[in-house]
Amino acid sequence: METAGKALIAECCDQHGFRLLALETDIDHVHCFVSASPRWAQATIVGLLKGYTSRGAPGTLPEARGASVTENSSGHRRTTWERQVRYRQR
């Protein structure tokens, strides 16, 4: 699932002309650094990536069906796309 998720994110970046600088995954979250033209709002980029992977995952990852709630190592339960986005501006 990790490899397929990374492939979906890379595919989305290629499709929209973003440069994927770094990508790390864990059991319940993803760290993704993307370089894009200033015309793209950060929230739009995040929305594109989240939408692309959420629509791509069920079709390509049968084991992801119904996996909308996960539990991390500290026991915190969260939904697959719980709102936890942080932006870093230069």
N, C-alpha and C positions, 0 to 999 in steps of 0.2 A: 504494500500500500504506500509506503514511503517513496519508493522509486516512481510509482505512477503519479503520485501527487506532485512530485518535483517536475516530472515531465509535463504535466498539465500546466503548471505555473510557467515553465520555460516556453511552452507553446503559446500561451496567452501573451507573454512578453514579446515574442517574435511577431505574433499576429498584429500587435498594436505599435510596434516600433520602439518598445522599451528595451533598455539594456539591463539585463539581470546581473547585478554585481556580486551578490552573495545570497545563499539560500540554505538555511539549516532547519531541520524539522525535529520535533520531539513527539511524544505520544499524543499530546493534546494541544500543541500550538506550532506555529511556523514563524521564523524570522526571515524576512525577505527584504533585501536592499535593491532598489530599482532606480535606474537613472532614466529620466524622461524629459521631453521638451517642456519648457515652462507653461505651455498652453494647457497641459494636463494638470488638473487639480489633484491634490493628494488623495482626497476622498474618492474621486472618480477612479483613480488607479486601484485603490483598495477594493472598491466595488466591483471593478472589472475582474480582478484576480479572484475575489471570493465567489463571484457569480460563475465564472468560468470553471473553477474547480468544483463548486457544488453541483453544477449541471453535468460536468464530465465524470465525476466520481461514481454516481450510481450506475451509469452505463458501462464504465470500464472496470469498476471495482465492486463485484457482487457482494463482497464481505462488508462493504461500507453501508449497505442498506440497513436502516434502522439504527445505525450507530450515531444518532444525533446527540446522545448524552454520553459523556466520557468522564472518567474519574482520574485525576492526576495522582502523582506519587504522594502528595500530602492529603489525599482524600477529598479534595475539592471537586464537586461535580459541576460540569459545565456543558453547555450545548456546543455543537460543532462550530458554529459561527457566532459565539457570544461576543458582544461588542467590547473589544479591548484592543483598540488601535492607538498607537502612539506615533506621532510624526516628528521628524527631526528636520529642521530647516537650517540651511547654511547661511 
